[in-house]
């Protein structure tokens, strides 16, 4: 199986205007100006520096009270660039990973997110979620995420996983015992 770690923001501080200081779980830290990315209706309120300053951590990235969030891999690349470092690829092996996930039995589908589980995979018990070109692996008991996913979709996947932990663990056992997976209700 192919896995990669999604960058995780572990600290954020508003510096001034649209500038934030960020630290990531891998130790990378620095300041970035996000003014050029505040486009569209969701980000329009954040053009006001007072509203922008309401930034907080949420699900390993940054978010604001109006529901806007920012992909942690993009933030990571911006901080790397601000520090004079080359961008880091999080898509190495993407085609192979996508083919692997597509071969797995589908157990649920909601809001454009497809959930898969495979019998002959490594422990701990986990499932895979795909959303457009993004994919993650999520451990069932503790919700540890590996992969790349937009914040709003990841929140839905984690909520769904928490709601259906018992069914997911039962499916893990079924698949490990050579039985077919049972569909799990979607998030509504």
N, C-alpha and C positions, 0 to 999 in steps of 0.2 A: 504494500500500500504506500502511496505517496502522501506525505504530510508536510506541511510547512507552517511555521508560526506567524500568525498575523501580528503586526506590531501592536503593542498595547500602551496607551497613554496612562501613566501612573500619577502624574502631577501636572497641574495647569495653574498659571497665574496670569491675570490681565496686567499688562505692562502700561500701555497707553493706547489711545485711539483704537486701532484694529490690530494691535500687536500683542501676541501672547508668548509667554515662556512655557515650554513643554518639556517634560521628561518622559522617556519611554522605558518600558521594562528591561530593554537591552542596554540601558545606561546612556543612550543618546539623549542629549538635551540641548536646548537653544531657543532663541527668539525667532518668531516668524510674523510677518505682516500678512494678514488674510484679506485686506481690503479689496484686492483684485478678484477675489472669489465670491464676493457677496452679491451674486446675481440671482434673479428670479424672485418670485413672490415669497417663498419661504424665508429667504435670506434678507429681504427688503427691510424688515424691522431692525436687523443687526447693523445696518448702516449707521444707525445712531450709536455712537460710542458708549452711551450709558447702558443701552440694551445689550450691546456686544459684551460689555463687562460682566454680564450675568452668567458667563460661561461656567460650566461645571463638568466634572467627570461623570460619564455614564457608559457602562458596558465596554470599557477599555478604550473609549474615545472621548471627544468633547461634544457637548450638547448645550442647548439653551432652552429656557422655559417654553418657548413657542414650538418646540419639537424639532427644530433644526439640529442636525449633527453633521460631523465631517468624517470622512473615511480615514481611519488611522494610518493606512498605508500611504495616502496622499500627504498627510501631515508629516509622516516619517521622512518621505522624500523631500519635502520642503525644508525640514530642519537639517537634513543631510546637506542639501544645496547651500543653505545659509552658513553651514560650517565648512563649506568648500569640499565636500565629499561627493562622490558620484552617486546617482540613484541606485537603489538596491532592488533587484528583481524579485517579485513575489510570485511570478507566473512561470518559473522554470518547471518544466514537466506538466504544464497545464493540459495539453492534448492527451497525454497518457492518463492523467488523473481523471479527466472528463470521461474518457472511454471506460475506465475502471468503475466509476460511479454509475454510469449508464447501464452497466451490466448487472447491477444489484437490483433485487426486488424492490419495487415501490411499495411503501406502506401507508403513505398519506400524501395529500396535495392540498395546498391552500394559498390563496393570494399570490399565485405564481411561484410558490416555493414547493419543491418536490423533495420528499423525505424517502431515503433508501436505507436498507440495512442488509448486511451480508453475513453469512454464516461462518465462513472460514477466516475471519479476521482476528486480529490480536485483541487481547484484553487491554484495558477495561472495556466493559460493555459500552457501545457507542452507536450513534447513527450518523448518517451523512445528509446534508441538506444542500440543494442547489437552487440558485435564484439567478436567472439570466446567466452571465458568464462567471458568477461567483459560486464558490463551494466551500463548505466547512464540514468538519467532523466535530461532533459534540458528545462528550461522555455523558452517560445517562444519569448517574447518581449525583455528580457535582457540577455539571454544565461547563466543563472546561472546553474551550473552543480552540480548534486549530484550523486555519484557513483564512479566507477573505470573504467578507460579507458586508453589505451596507448596514448601517446601524439600525434603521427601522425594521428591516427584515430579520436581522439577528435577534432583536428584542422579541419578535413574534415567534421565532424558532425556539428561543429559550423558554418563553412562556408556555408554548405548546409542549415542549419536553417535560417541563415541571408538572403540567396538568396530567400527562400521560405516562409518568415514570413507571408505574406498575405494568401497564400494557407493553411498554417498550422493553422492560426487563423480561417479561414473559415471551415476547417475540425473539429476543436475543437467545433465550434458552431453547425455544422451538427450533430456530435455525441451527443452533449448535447440535441439536439432536436429530437433524435431517428432516424436520417437518417444515411445511411452508409457513411463512409469516402470515399473520392475521392483519387485515387493514386496521389502522388506528384513525379515529375520527379527526377531521380537520379542525383547525382553530376557526372559531366563528366570530 
